[in-house]
């Protein structure tokens, strides 16, 4: 249903990019690279966020076209 879709959307758009960023910065020790490591972690966040936002947007467009 729509409720599950909304929960899945929040996970993919906010929590998943944050998890990737934290993984890159802490688990992969990006903090040892100083500012560069932080920039790479933020770029990781933005890339995952943008990818999932675009996929969500494409899915909404397909649903609207079917109506």
C-alpha positions in Angstrom: 0.0 0.0 0.0 0.8 3.7 0.0 1.9 3.6 3.7 4.6 1.0 3.0 5.7 3.1 0.0 6.0 6.2 2.0 8.1 4.4 4.6 10.3 2.9 1.9 10.7 6.4 0.4 11.9 7.9 3.7 14.3 5.1 4.2 15.8 5.4 0.7 15.9 9.2 0.6 17.1 10.1 4.1 18.4 7.1 6.1 20.2 5.2 3.4 22.4 8.2 2.2 23.2 9.0 5.8 24.2 5.4 6.4 26.5 5.4 3.4 28.0 8.7 4.5 28.7 7.5 8.0 30.1 4.3 6.7 32.5 6.2 4.4 33.6 8.6 7.1 33.9 6.4 10.1 34.1 2.7 9.1 36.3 3.4 6.1 38.3 5.9 8.2 37.6 8.9 6.0 38.2 11.1 9.0 41.9 10.3 8.7 42.0 12.3 5.5 40.8 15.4 7.2 38.7 17.8 5.2 39.1 15.7 2.0 37.6 12.7 3.8 34.6 14.8 5.0 34.0 16.1 1.4 34.1 12.6 0.0 31.6 11.5 2.7 29.3 14.4 1.8 29.6 13.6 -1.9 28.7 10.0 -1.1 25.6 11.2 0.8 24.6 13.5 -2.1 25.1 10.9 -4.8 23.0 8.2 -3.0 20.3 10.9 -2.2 20.2 12.2 -5.8 20.0 8.6 -7.2 17.1 7.7 -5.0 15.3 11.0 -5.5 15.5 10.5 -9.3 14.3 6.9 -9.1 11.4 8.1 -6.9 10.6 10.9 -9.4 10.7 8.5 -12.3 8.3 6.1 -10.5 5.9 8.8 -9.7 5.9 9.9 -13.4 5.2 6.4 -14.5 2.3 6.1 -12.1 0.9 9.5 -13.3 1.2 8.4 -16.9 -0.9 5.3 -16.2 -3.8 7.4 -15.0 
